[in-house]
Amino acid sequence: MAGGPSTAALAAAVCEAGGLGFLAAGYKTVDAVAAEIAAVRALTHKPFGLNLFFPTRDAPDGDALAAYARTLRVEEERYGVRCGDPVWTADEWDAKLELVGRERPAVVSFTFGCAENEVVEWLKSLGISVWATVTSPGEARQAISSGVTALVLQGAEAGGHQGSYLNHDDEPSSVRALLRQIRPATELPLIAAGGIAGAPGVAGVLAAGASAAQMGTALMLTPEAGTSTPHRQALRGDGPTRLTRAFSGRRARGIVNRFMVEHEQDAPAAYPEVHYMTAPLRARARELDDPDGINLWAGRGYRLAEDAPAAELVERWAPPAR
């Protein structure tokens, strides 16, 4: 949900309806995240969560990045903008942790890795519940050893980036397979994520051993979401989804479009370098309402997303959870 769809209005609406709304801190400055936290608190007094990108470094091949930049020249000509520089940043990790320490949201979750035990224990000492996104039993063991209070099991069905700790090509497991593998190994709460939409989807993962269901794509057509116009149009279609590195250098699930098809084979495993390279191209394509030039992140169940207020959807999904 980072990079646009996540908004304070969406998080607050989910909270007010009885769910746990989340803000996405990824790709935002510390000041922007602080402003969104304040905006949520102006709209609701209920608990909410904040997701942070754990800083990872792929040590990418410079020649591969240069080669990818050359293949993107056709996109520069198409959109009339230059690619960005292939830089690495920690996404203001330390400053965002300091912000969390001041603001103390109810929950902080990590994606792409898990903070060390000292950080986790510090957050817990502040009364913050600490969740870690995992995509395999090995990652679950690592997160458990760090002392987290819950695990988010992200299945292959999930839209957007796979939250794996390494930028690998291994076949991702389904959310139900992860529940079967990880449930016997821990008593921690397990939050199922990936392709879940509607009350039947919630009921299914709860019956399979999850403590809760986390939904993203299912909320992207709500009026509160910051989903762009071309992205909304794609979510109303019926195109297939698949994993790609073409937009960011890290595998992420989206609806297949021209950019993905033409550049997938050339994209190196280099995150966030490729993300920053393609960002100006995607921004311009968004301005032009061109769905073929942007990342159309979506889970496998995206056709179940509805044009309805977030609170209405959450209230409909809640009975199985109760």
C-alpha positions in Angstrom: 0.0 0.0 0.0 3.1 2.3 0.1 3.6 4.9 -2.6 0.0 6.2 -2.9 -2.9 3.9 -1.9 -2.3 4.2 1.8 -3.8 7.3 3.3 -4.8 8.7 6.7 -8.4 8.7 5.6 -8.3 5.0 4.7 -6.6 3.9 7.9 -9.0 5.9 10.1 -12.0 4.6 8.3 -10.9 1.0 8.8 -10.2 1.8 12.5 -13.6 3.4 13.0 -15.3 0.3 11.5 -13.7 -2.0 13.9 -10.5 -3.1 12.1 -6.9 -2.1 12.6 -6.0 0.4 10.0 -2.4 0.8 8.9 -0.3 3.7 7.5 2.5 2.8 5.0 5.6 4.8 5.9 7.6 3.4 2.9 8.9 6.0 0.4 7.8 8.9 2.6 9.8 11.5 4.5 9.7 11.5 8.3 7.8 14.8 8.2 5.2 13.3 5.8 4.8 10.2 8.0 4.4 12.5 11.1 1.7 14.5 9.3 -0.2 11.4 8.4 -0.1 10.1 12.0 -1.5 13.4 13.1 -4.2 13.2 10.4 -5.2 9.7 11.5 -5.5 10.9 15.1 -7.6 13.8 14.1 -10.1 11.4 12.5 -10.1 8.6 15.1 -9.1 7.8 18.7 -8.8 4.1 18.0 -5.6 2.1 17.7 -3.8 2.0 14.4 -0.6 0.5 12.9 2.4 1.8 11.0 4.5 -0.2 8.5 8.2 0.4 8.1 10.5 -0.9 5.3 13.5 -2.6 6.9 16.6 -1.4 5.1 18.2 -4.1 2.9 21.1 -4.0 0.5 21.4 -6.2 -2.5 24.9 -5.2 -3.6 23.8 -5.0 -7.2 25.9 -5.5 -10.3 26.8 -2.0 -11.6 27.1 -3.3 -15.1 23.6 -4.8 -14.9 22.1 -1.5 -13.7 23.8 0.4 -16.5 22.5 -2.1 -19.0 19.0 -1.7 -17.6 19.3 2.1 -17.8 20.1 1.7 -21.5 17.0 -0.5 -22.1 14.9 2.2 -20.5 15.9 4.9 -22.9 12.9 4.0 -25.0 10.7 4.9 -22.0 12.6 8.2 -21.5 11.7 9.1 -25.1 8.1 7.9 -24.7 7.4 10.0 -21.6 9.8 12.9 -22.1 11.6 12.5 -18.8 14.9 11.1 -17.7 15.3 8.0 -15.5 16.3 8.7 -11.9 19.7 7.8 -10.4 20.1 4.2 -9.2 20.7 5.2 -5.6 20.4 3.2 -2.4 18.8 4.7 0.7 17.7 3.3 4.1 14.3 5.0 3.7 15.2 7.2 6.8 15.1 4.1 9.0 16.7 5.6 12.1 14.6 8.8 11.9 11.4 6.8 11.4 12.2 4.7 14.5 12.7 7.9 16.5 9.4 9.1 15.2 7.7 5.8 16.3 9.3 6.3 19.7 7.7 9.7 20.0 4.3 8.9 18.5 3.8 5.4 19.8 1.3 3.8 17.4 -0.4 0.7 18.7 1.4 -1.5 16.2 4.6 -1.3 14.2 5.2 -3.8 11.4 8.3 -4.5 9.4 8.7 -5.5 5.8 11.8 -6.9 3.9 13.4 -7.9 7.2 13.1 -7.7 11.0 14.8 -5.3 13.4 17.3 -6.7 15.9 16.2 -7.8 19.3 17.3 -4.6 21.0 15.1 -2.5 18.8 12.1 -4.9 19.2 12.5 -4.9 22.9 12.7 -1.1 23.0 9.5 -0.8 21.0 7.8 -3.3 23.3 8.9 -1.4 26.3 7.0 1.6 24.9 3.8 -0.4 24.8 4.0 -1.0 21.0 3.1 -4.3 19.5 5.8 -5.4 17.0 4.8 -7.5 13.9 7.2 -8.9 11.3 6.2 -9.8 7.7 7.5 -13.3 6.8 7.3 -15.4 3.6 8.9 -18.6 4.8 9.4 -20.8 8.0 13.0 -19.7 8.1 12.1 -16.0 8.2 9.5 -16.8 10.8 12.2 -18.4 13.0 14.4 -15.3 12.6 11.6 -12.9 13.5 10.6 -15.0 16.5 14.2 -14.9 17.7 14.0 -11.1 17.6 11.2 -11.2 20.0 8.3 -9.9 17.9 4.7 -10.2 19.2 3.1 -11.4 16.0 3.9 -12.6 12.5 2.3 -11.5 9.3 2.4 -14.5 6.9 2.5 -13.0 3.4 1.6 -15.6 0.7 2.4 -15.7 -3.0 -1.1 -14.4 -3.7 -0.3 -10.9 -2.2 -0.2 -7.8 -4.3 2.8 -5.5 -4.2 6.3 -6.4 -3.0 7.1 -9.8 -1.6 8.3 -9.1 1.9 11.0 -11.7 1.8 14.3 -11.0 3.7 16.4 -11.8 0.6 15.8 -10.7 -2.9 15.6 -14.2 -4.3 13.9 -16.2 -7.1 12.5 -19.0 -4.9 8.9 -20.0 -5.5 6.8 -18.2 -2.9 4.4 -20.3 -0.8 0.7 -19.7 -0.6 -0.7 -18.1 2.6 -2.4 -21.4 3.6 0.8 -23.3 3.1 2.6 -20.9 5.4 -0.2 -21.3 8.0 0.2 -25.1 7.9 4.0 -24.8 8.2 4.3 -22.1 10.8 1.3 -22.6 13.1 2.8 -25.8 14.7 6.1 -24.0 15.4 4.8 -21.0 17.5 2.0 -19.8 19.7 2.4 -16.2 18.4 -0.6 -14.6 16.7 -0.5 -15.2 12.9 -1.9 -12.6 10.6 -2.7 -14.0 7.1 -2.1 -11.8 4.2 -2.3 -12.4 0.4 -5.3 -12.5 -1.9 -7.9 -12.2 0.8 -11.1 -10.4 0.0 -14.6 -10.6 1.4 -16.1 -12.4 4.4 -15.5 -15.9 2.9 -11.8 -15.1 2.5 -11.5 -13.9 6.1 -13.4 -17.0 7.3 -11.2 -19.3 5.3 -7.9 -18.1 6.8 -9.3 -18.0 10.3 -10.4 -21.6 9.9 -6.9 -22.5 8.7 -5.3 -21.2 11.9 -4.8 -17.5 11.4 -5.6 -15.1 14.3 -6.6 -12.3 11.8 -6.7 -11.4 8.1 -4.9 -8.5 6.6 -6.2 -7.0 3.4 -4.7 -4.5 1.0 -5.9 -4.8 -2.6 -9.4 -5.4 -1.4 -9.4 -1.7 -0.2 -7.8 -0.1 -3.2 -11.0 0.9 -4.9 -12.5 2.6 -1.8 -12.9 6.4 -2.1 -10.6 6.8 0.9 -7.6 5.1 -0.9 -5.1 7.1 -2.8 -5.1 4.7 -5.7 -4.4 6.6 -9.0 -7.0 6.8 -11.8 -5.2 4.4 -14.2 -4.6 2.0 -11.4 -8.3 2.0 -10.5 -9.2 1.4 -14.1 -6.9 -1.6 -14.2 -8.4 -3.0 -11.0 -11.8 -2.9 -12.6 -10.5 -5.1 -15.5 -9.6 -8.8 -15.8 -5.9 -8.9 -16.7 -3.7 -11.6 -15.2 -1.2 -10.8 -12.4 2.4 -12.0 -12.0 5.6 -11.2 -10.1 8.0 -8.8 -11.7 11.2 -6.9 -10.9 10.7 -4.5 -13.8 9.6 -1.5 -11.7 11.7 -1.7 -8.6 14.3 -4.5 -8.8 12.5 -6.6 -6.2 9.7 -9.1 -7.0 6.3 -7.6 -6.7 2.9 -8.8 -7.9 1.0 -6.6 -10.3 -1.4 -6.7 -13.2 0.4 -7.4 -16.4 1.0 -4.4 -18.6 3.2 -3.2 -21.4 6.1 -2.0 -19.2 6.2 -5.3 -17.3 6.2 -7.4 -20.5 8.9 -5.3 -22.3 11.3 -4.9 -19.4 10.9 -7.9 -17.1 13.7 -9.9 -18.7 16.2 -7.1 -18.4 15.5 -5.9 -14.8 18.3 -6.8 -12.3 17.8 -7.8 -8.7 18.6 -4.3 -7.3 16.3 -2.8 -4.8 15.7 0.1 -4.2 18.1 1.2 -7.0 15.7 0.2 -9.8 12.8 1.7 -8.0 14.5 5.1 -8.1 15.5 4.6 -11.7 11.9 4.1 -12.9 10.2 6.5 -10.5 10.2 9.5 -12.8 8.9 7.4 -15.7 6.1 6.1 -13.6 5.2 9.5 -12.2 4.9 10.9 -15.7 2.8 7.9 -16.9 0.5 8.5 -13.9 0.1 12.1 -14.9 -0.9 11.0 -18.4 -3.3 8.4 -17.0 -1.3 5.7 -18.8 -1.8 2.3 -17.1 0.9 0.7 -19.3 3.7 2.7 -17.7 3.0 2.3 -14.0 3.2 -0.5 -11.5 -0.3 -1.9 -11.1 0.2 -3.7 -7.8 -2.6 -6.1 -7.1 -3.1 -9.4 -5.4 -4.5 -12.4 -7.2 -8.0 -11.7 -5.7 -8.1 -8.2 -7.0 -11.3 -8.8 -9.0 -13.1 -9.0 -5.7 -12.2 -5.4 -4.8 -15.3 -3.2 -4.6 -16.1 0.5 -5.2 -17.5 1.0 -1.7 -16.6 3.0 1.4 -13.9 1.3 3.5 -16.1 1.3 6.7 -18.9 -0.5 4.8 -16.5 -3.2 3.6 -15.0 -3.8 7.0 -18.4 -4.0 8.6 -19.3 -6.7 6.0 -16.1 -8.6 6.5 -16.3 -8.6 10.3 -18.9 -11.2 11.2 -16.6 -14.2 10.4 -13.9 -12.7 12.6 -16.3 -12.2 15.5 
